[in-house]
Amino acid sequence: MRGAGAAFEAALRADPRSPQAWNNRGNLMLATQRPEAAIACYERALALRADYLEALIGRAGAKKQLQCFDEALAGLNAALALEPRSDHARNNKAVLLLPSAAISKRAGSFTNRAGPPSAP
């Protein structure tokens, strides 16, 4: 990862106004379990290009790592509002919602198995 970090830093030195370079650095931060640093990079990318879909998705992933699930979901919804056909955003949203769907299903199964209360 050190080589990738050096390459991203070189890209930022060459063009500090490149949203792609900031997004790529954010991806590296996310991959190395540094979600706060990743968010800062994604925010820089979005400040340079507000409609940068991959930065919106990346920021949502960093929010998920921080267990800020509502913020992650809001970010993925923003990405889908921008590009409704984005498989990347749709897949990430599905993965984000999967644990809550499983919990709801288990809770429903528990309620269904319990059945109605017995008469005295």
N, C-alpha and C positions, 0 to 999 in steps of 0.2 A: 504494500500500500504506500510505502514511502515514495516509490517512483511515481505513482499516480499523483500523490500530493504535490510533488515537485513540478510535475507537468501542469497541474491545474494552477499552481502559483505562477508559473511562467506565462501561462495563458492570461492570467489576470494582470500581470505586469505589462504584457504586450497590449492588452485592451481592457482596462478596468471597467469599461462601460458595456461589456459583453454580458448580456443576460444568460447566455448559454454557459459561459465560463463560471459564473456564480452558481448556476443550477448544478453544473457538474461537481463543483466543490461541495455544494450541499449534499449531493448524492454520496460523496466520499465521507463526509462527516456522519451522515446517517448510517452508512455501512460500517463505520468504526464506532458505533454506539455513542455518538456525540450529538444528540438531537437538538440541544439548545444552539450549538454552533451551526447545525444544519438549517435551523429556522432562520438564523441571521443571514445565511447565504441565500436562502430562497426569498427572503424579504428583499434583499438587494436586487435579485433577479426581477422580482415583481415590481420594484420601484422603477426599474429601467424599462420593463415591458409588462404592463398590468395584465395583459391577456396571455401570458406565458403558461400554457396548460400544464406542462411538465413541472414547473415550479409550484403551481397550486397543488398538484398531486403529491409532490415531494414534501411540501410543507405539511400536508395532511398526514403523511407517513410519519413525519417527525412528531407531530402532535399525538399520534397513536402511540409511538414509543414512550412518550411522556404520560400516557394514559389520560390524555385530554380528549376523550372520545367524542364529546359533543362538538368540540372545535375541529376535530379531524373530519367528522361527518359534514359539518358546515363547509369545510374546504373542498371536500369531494363533491358536494352539491353545487358549489360555485364552479368547479371545473366542468361538471355536467351541464350546467346552465350555459357555459361558454361553448362546449362541444358535446352535445347530447349523445353522439355516437362513439365517444371515446371508450374503447374497450378497456384501456388502462384504468380510467377513472371508475368505470362500472365494476371491473374486477376488484379494485381496491375497496370500493364501497361494499361489495358483497362480503369480502373477507372481514371488513370492519363490523358488519352487521351479523356475521355468522354466530359469534358467541351469544349475542343477545337472543337470536332466533332459537338457538339450541336450549337456552335457559327457559324461554317462553314455552317451547314445546315440552320440555320436561315438566314444567309447572302445570301445564295443561294436562299432561298424562297423569300426573299425581292427583289432580283434582278429579279427573274422569274415573280413575281407579277407585277413588274413595267412595264414589256413589252418593246417593242421597242419604240424609241422616235417617237412622232407624227410629221407628216409633217406640215409645216406652211400653 
